[in-house]
Amino acid sequence: MNLFILKTWLEAKFVKDEQGANLVEYILLVAFIALAVIVAVQFLQGKVKGKFSDAGNSLG
């Protein structure tokens, strides 16, 4: 019984648990992608508006 407790304690002490670290990495990755999309939309907003305006004028 004591060996089981010692084994469990040693595993808990020395085995690295990186589950939380993975979650933080994924959150940072999603935040970076969202930021890149927002910047791209802001940068291309005028160009896209102009293209839609040109298409509307050519149809009318």
LINWO-V756569 format. One line per field, one symbol per residue. phi: phi as a letter, one per 20 degrees, with the letter a starting at -180 (. if undefined). psi: psi as a letter, one per 30 degrees, with the letter a starting at -180 (. if undefined). burial: I if it has 9 or more other ideal C-beta (glycine too) atoms within 8 Angstrom, else O. A space follows every 10 residues. Layout:
# LINWO-V756569
phi: ???
psi: ???
burial: ???
This chain:
# LINWO-V756569
phi: .fffffffff fffdeeddff ffffffffff ffffffffff fffegfffff fffffffffe
psi: eeeeeeeeee eeefkkjgee eeeeeeeeee eeeeeeeeee eeegeeeeee eeeeeeefe.
burial: OOOOOOOOOO OOOOOOOOOO OOOOOOOOOO OOOOOOOOOO OOOOOOOOOO OOOOOOOOOO
